[in-house]
């Protein structure tokens, strides 16, 4: 018996509908924020709106990072259906910052300079300033709230929040209840504008200065570092790399940085991480201040940081993809390239240093021995081999 041919569902009908209501996009608004406001204006959730007016697979599309994905056809379609200029729609996408904040070649996920929507290791979702939302006539979410360096609001001098202040649920536009404004938690329905956020004390106001400095540099497309005018893309690449160097130091040393003790205390607390607290946001804030501090009084602060933390030329350039010429040239001038072999160091020399430290009742480590000998504790291969060999034969 012949089987009936399977009927293929026709989904072309979505092409026939233009948006009925189009709220005015704000200059610094996220594309997902504007689409959600447009959906609510139609009395629909984001999933329903996308399925009806843009694509039939609206639920699947809303789960993606709409703000970062590169899809010219989609942007053209939205511009056509909303009757808003394409350049205005493109401005809402994070990809409009490509070439100024980050570079990307067929990226599936945002680069380091952009926060991922959900990463429980560092934060818990889309961030926001409750006071900004409260002041808005038509509340919306800003693009800058997804920038890695943006951890506090310079206008209201408070830290950003990354979840609901009551149920601690992260912010998801696709699950938000359909209301007249995009300000309600999808889980407990609480108004996000009522979330309490800690004020940045005068002791830490340098962080607001740092955020403003990075913000202005991105807007202008360049920074002044020392006597040089440097492209913003170069600076943000350097920012993410140096931030990584600072973050990986277990016992960072930087005498010229007055907030170092507070940063170390925070790092210890985060070893017992509680997802309901804002510790990761405060840590990101501190990291931004430290990088900003290293850019000031250039290159003196950066040189001291490298010297005090035993960082070598290799630490500053190794693993740096598409390293900017300006940065590589400056590092070559301020931090000498160390020989990976170095001078020959004998076991007797190491044994003498160990005995010396014992007499002084000082802690004996690979780093402390190398400091007295005058070599690098990990780069000098001859020292490392000799120290480990001697370590196996004696008791320290």
SULKABEL-V764735 format. One record per residue. RES is the residue in one small letter. SS is DSSP state (hx for helix, st for strand, lp for the rest). OMEGA is omega in degrees with one decimal (none if undefined). D_CENTER is the distance of its C-alpha to the mean C-alpha in Angstrom with 1 decimal. Layout:
# SULKABEL-V764735
RES;SS;OMEGA;D_CENTER + RES;SS;OMEGA;D_CENTER
This chain:
# SULKABEL-V764735
x;lp;-177.7;62.1 + x;lp;179.4;59.7 + x;lp;178.3;56.2 + x;lp;176.6;54.8 + x;lp;-178.2;52.1 + x;lp;-179.3;48.7 + x;lp;179.6;47.7 + x;lp;-177.6;44.4 + x;lp;178.8;42.6 + x;lp;-178.0;42.3 + x;lp;-177.3;38.9 + x;hx;-176.8;39.7 + x;hx;-179.8;40.6 + x;hx;-178.2;37.1 + x;hx;-174.5;37.5 + x;hx;-173.2;40.3 + x;lp;169.3;38.2 + x;lp;179.5;36.6 + x;lp;178.8;34.5 + x;lp;-178.6;37.0 + x;lp;-179.4;34.7 + x;lp;174.9;31.8 + x;lp;-179.8;29.9 + x;lp;177.5;28.9 + x;lp;175.7;25.2 + x;lp;-173.2;23.4 + x;lp;-176.0;22.1 + x;lp;-175.3;18.4 + x;st;172.8;18.7 + x;lp;178.6;16.8 + x;hx;-179.3;19.3 + x;hx;177.9;19.2 + x;hx;-179.6;20.0 + x;hx;178.1;22.9 + x;hx;179.1;24.2 + x;hx;177.0;24.3 + x;hx;178.3;26.2 + x;hx;178.2;28.5 + x;hx;-179.6;29.1 + x;hx;178.1;30.0 + x;hx;176.8;32.3 + x;lp;-178.8;34.2 + x;lp;-177.1;34.4 + x;lp;170.0;32.3 + x;lp;-179.4;29.2 + x;hx;178.8;26.5 + x;hx;-177.7;27.9 + x;hx;-177.4;31.4 + x;hx;-180.0;30.7 + x;hx;-179.7;28.9 + x;hx;-175.3;31.8 + x;hx;-170.2;34.4 + x;hx;-174.9;33.3 + x;hx;-179.6;30.8 + x;lp;-178.3;31.1 + x;lp;-179.7;33.2 + x;lp;-175.4;30.4 + x;hx;-178.1;28.4 + x;hx;-179.6;27.4 + x;hx;-177.7;25.8 + x;hx;-177.5;24.1 + x;hx;178.1;22.6 + x;lp;179.9;20.9 + x;lp;177.2;18.9 + x;lp;-176.3;15.8 + x;lp;-175.9;18.1 + x;lp;-175.3;15.6 + x;lp;-174.8;14.3 + x;lp;-178.9;17.5 + x;lp;-178.1;19.8 + x;lp;-177.9;23.3 + x;hx;179.9;25.5 + x;hx;179.3;28.4 + x;hx;-179.7;26.6 + x;hx;177.2;25.6 + x;hx;-179.9;29.2 + x;hx;178.6;30.6 + x;hx;179.0;28.6 + x;hx;-178.9;29.8 + x;hx;-175.9;33.3 + x;hx;-179.7;33.6 + x;hx;-176.9;32.1 + x;lp;175.1;34.1 + x;lp;-177.4;31.1 + x;lp;-178.4;30.5 + x;hx;-177.5;28.2 + x;hx;177.5;26.3 + x;hx;177.3;25.4 + x;hx;179.3;24.2 + x;hx;-179.8;22.2 + x;hx;-179.9;20.5 + x;hx;-178.6;19.2 + x;lp;175.8;17.2 + x;hx;-180.0;13.7 + x;hx;176.4;15.6 + x;hx;178.5;17.3 + x;hx;179.7;14.5 + x;st;-176.5;15.2 + x;lp;178.0;16.7 + x;lp;-179.3;15.1 + x;lp;-176.7;11.3 + x;st;170.3;11.4 + x;lp;-176.5;14.3 + x;lp;176.8;15.3 + x;lp;-178.3;18.6 + x;lp;-178.8;19.4 + x;lp;173.4;16.0 + x;lp;-177.9;16.4 + x;lp;179.7;12.7 + x;lp;175.7;9.8 + x;lp;-173.2;8.5 + x;lp;-176.2;5.5 + x;lp;-179.3;4.9 + x;st;177.6;5.3 + x;lp;170.9;5.0 + x;lp;-176.8;8.2 + x;lp;178.5;11.0 + x;lp;174.8;12.0 + x;st;-172.5;10.7 + x;lp;179.6;13.0 + x;lp;-175.6;11.8 + x;lp;177.0;8.8 + x;st;-170.9;9.8 + x;lp;175.5;12.6 + x;lp;-179.8;12.2 + x;lp;-175.9;12.2 + x;lp;-177.7;11.8 + x;st;173.6;14.7 + x;lp;-178.6;16.9 + x;hx;-177.2;20.3 + x;hx;175.7;22.2 + x;hx;179.0;21.0 + x;hx;-178.4;22.1 + x;hx;-178.6;25.3 + x;hx;-177.4;26.1 + x;lp;172.9;25.7 + x;lp;174.0;29.0 + x;lp;-174.3;27.4 + x;lp;178.3;24.1 + x;lp;-178.5;21.1 + x;lp;-174.6;17.3 + x;st;175.1;15.4 + x;hx;-175.3;13.2 + x;hx;178.6;11.2 + x;hx;176.1;10.4 + x;hx;178.2;7.9 + x;st;-176.8;6.2 + x;lp;-176.8;2.9 + x;lp;-172.8;6.1 + x;lp;-175.5;8.2 + x;lp;178.8;9.2 + x;st;-179.1;12.9 + x;st;-179.7;15.5 + x;lp;-178.5;17.4 + x;lp;-175.7;20.4 + x;lp;176.2;21.1 + x;lp;174.7;19.6 + x;st;177.3;18.2 + x;st;175.4;15.0 + x;lp;175.4;13.5 + x;st;-178.3;14.6 + x;lp;-179.9;13.3 + x;lp;177.3;16.9 + x;lp;-177.8;20.5 + x;lp;-178.6;22.0 + x;lp;-176.3;25.1 + x;lp;177.5;24.6 + x;lp;178.1;20.9 + x;lp;179.1;20.5 + x;lp;-173.8;17.3 + x;lp;178.3;17.7 + x;lp;-179.5;19.2 + x;hx;-174.4;20.9 + x;hx;-179.9;23.3 + x;hx;-177.4;24.7 + x;lp;176.7;25.1 + x;lp;-177.7;28.8 + x;lp;179.3;30.5 + x;lp;177.7;31.0 + x;lp;179.5;31.4 + x;lp;-179.5;27.8 + x;lp;-174.6;24.4 + x;lp;-173.4;24.0 + x;st;177.0;25.4 + x;lp;-177.3;23.9 + x;lp;-176.8;25.2 + x;lp;-176.1;26.4 + x;lp;177.1;28.2 + x;lp;179.9;28.5 + x;lp;177.0;27.5 + x;st;-177.7;26.5 + x;hx;179.6;22.8 + x;hx;-179.6;23.9 + x;hx;-180.0;25.8 + x;lp;179.2;22.8 + x;lp;179.2;23.0 + x;lp;-176.5;20.0 + x;lp;178.7;20.3 + x;st;176.4;21.1 + x;lp;-177.6;19.5 + x;lp;179.3;22.4 + x;hx;180.0;23.9 + x;hx;-175.5;23.1 + x;hx;-176.1;19.3 + x;lp;176.9;19.7 + x;hx;178.1;18.5 + x;hx;176.9;14.9 + x;hx;176.4;16.0 + x;hx;179.7;17.5 + x;hx;179.4;14.4 + x;hx;179.3;12.5 + x;hx;179.7;15.7 + x;hx;178.1;16.0 + x;hx;-179.6;12.8 + x;hx;179.7;13.8 + x;hx;179.1;17.3 + x;hx;178.0;16.5 + x;hx;-179.9;14.7 + x;hx;-178.7;17.8 + x;hx;-177.3;20.2 + x;lp;179.8;18.8 + x;st;175.7;19.4 + x;st;169.3;19.1 + x;st;178.5;22.0 + x;st;-172.2;21.4 + x;lp;178.1;24.7 + x;lp;-173.8;27.3 + x;st;171.2;25.2 + x;st;-170.2;23.8 + x;st;178.5;20.7 + x;st;-176.0;19.1 + x;hx;179.7;15.7 + x;hx;178.4;14.5 + x;hx;-177.7;15.7 + x;hx;-178.3;14.0 + x;hx;172.9;10.4 + x;hx;178.7;11.4 + x;hx;179.8;12.7 + x;hx;-177.6;9.9 + x;hx;-179.0;7.7 + x;hx;-179.3;11.1 + x;hx;177.0;12.3 + x;hx;176.9;9.4 + x;hx;179.3;10.4 + x;hx;-179.7;14.0 + x;hx;-175.2;13.7 + x;hx;-176.7;12.2 + x;hx;178.8;15.0 + x;lp;-178.8;17.7 + x;lp;179.6;19.8 + x;lp;-174.3;21.8 + x;lp;177.2;20.1 + x;lp;178.8;22.6 + x;lp;-173.0;22.2 + x;lp;-177.1;25.3 + x;lp;-177.9;24.4 + x;lp;-171.2;21.5 + x;lp;-176.6;23.3 + x;lp;-174.3;20.6 + x;hx;-178.1;20.3 + x;hx;179.7;22.6 + x;hx;179.2;20.7 + x;hx;179.9;17.5 + x;hx;177.7;19.7 + x;hx;179.2;21.3 + x;hx;179.5;18.1 + x;hx;178.2;17.1 + x;hx;179.1;20.7 + x;hx;-177.0;20.5 + x;hx;174.0;17.4 + x;hx;175.1;19.7 + x;hx;-169.7;21.6 + x;lp;175.4;18.7 + x;lp;-173.2;19.9 + x;lp;-179.1;17.9 + x;lp;-179.0;19.8 + x;lp;-175.3;18.3 + x;lp;-178.1;15.3 + x;hx;-180.0;14.8 + x;hx;178.1;11.2 + x;hx;178.6;10.4 + x;hx;180.0;12.7 + x;hx;176.8;11.3 + x;hx;178.8;7.8 + x;hx;178.5;10.2 + x;hx;-178.7;12.4 + x;hx;178.1;10.1 + x;hx;178.6;9.5 + x;hx;-177.1;13.3 + x;hx;178.7;14.2 + x;hx;177.3;12.7 + x;hx;178.2;14.4 + x;hx;-179.8;17.5 + x;hx;176.7;17.7 + x;hx;178.9;17.8 + x;lp;-179.2;20.6 + x;lp;-176.9;24.1 + x;lp;4.7;23.1 + x;lp;-171.5;24.0 + x;hx;-178.9;25.5 + x;hx;179.7;22.6 + x;hx;177.9;20.9 + x;hx;178.6;24.3 + x;hx;178.6;24.8 + x;hx;180.0;21.5 + x;hx;-177.9;22.6 + x;hx;-175.4;26.1 + x;hx;-176.8;25.5 + x;lp;177.9;23.2 + x;lp;179.0;25.4 + x;lp;-177.0;22.8 + x;lp;175.7;24.5 + x;hx;-178.4;24.2 + x;hx;179.5;23.3 + x;hx;-175.1;20.2 + x;hx;-176.8;18.9 + x;hx;-175.7;19.8 + x;lp;178.1;20.2 + x;lp;178.8;17.9 + x;lp;-178.2;16.4 + x;lp;-179.9;17.0 + x;lp;-176.0;18.7 + x;lp;-179.4;18.7 + x;lp;-178.7;19.5 + x;hx;-178.3;23.1 + x;hx;-178.0;22.5 + x;hx;-178.5;20.2 + x;hx;179.6;22.5 + x;hx;-179.6;25.5 + x;hx;179.3;24.3 + x;hx;177.8;23.4 + x;hx;-176.2;26.8 + x;hx;-173.5;28.4 + x;hx;179.2;26.9 + x;lp;-175.7;26.5 + x;lp;175.8;29.5 + x;lp;-177.5;29.5 + x;lp;175.5;31.0 + x;lp;-177.1;33.6 + x;lp;178.6;32.6 + x;lp;176.9;36.2 + x;lp;180.0;37.3 + x;lp;-179.3;40.7 + x;lp;-179.2;42.8 + x;lp;-175.9;42.5 + x;lp;178.0;45.3 + x;hx;-178.9;45.4 + x;hx;178.4;47.9 + x;hx;179.3;45.5 + x;hx;-179.9;42.8 + x;hx;178.7;45.5 + x;hx;178.9;46.7 + x;hx;179.3;43.3 + x;hx;178.6;43.0 + x;hx;178.5;46.4 + x;hx;179.5;45.5 + x;hx;177.7;42.5 + x;hx;-179.1;44.7 + x;hx;179.6;47.3 + x;lp;-178.7;44.7 + x;lp;178.6;43.4 + x;lp;-179.2;39.9 + x;lp;-177.9;37.2 + x;lp;176.9;37.6 + x;lp;177.7;34.5 + x;hx;-179.0;33.7 + x;hx;-177.3;31.6 + x;hx;178.3;34.4 + x;hx;-179.0;37.0 + x;hx;-178.6;35.1 + x;hx;-179.7;34.6 + x;hx;179.2;38.4 + x;hx;179.3;39.3 + x;lp;177.5;37.0 + x;lp;178.4;34.9 + x;lp;-173.3;31.4 + x;lp;-179.4;31.1 + x;lp;-176.8;29.5 + x;lp;-178.6;29.9 + x;lp;-173.7;33.7 + x;hx;179.3;34.9 + x;hx;178.3;38.5 + x;hx;-177.6;37.5 + x;hx;179.6;35.4 + x;hx;-177.7;38.3 + x;hx;-179.0;40.9 + x;hx;-179.0;39.0 + x;hx;178.1;38.4 + x;hx;179.8;42.0 + x;hx;-179.6;43.4 + x;hx;-179.7;41.2 + x;hx;-174.9;43.0 + x;hx;-179.6;46.4 + x;lp;176.4;46.1 + x;lp;-179.7;45.0 + x;lp;none;42.6
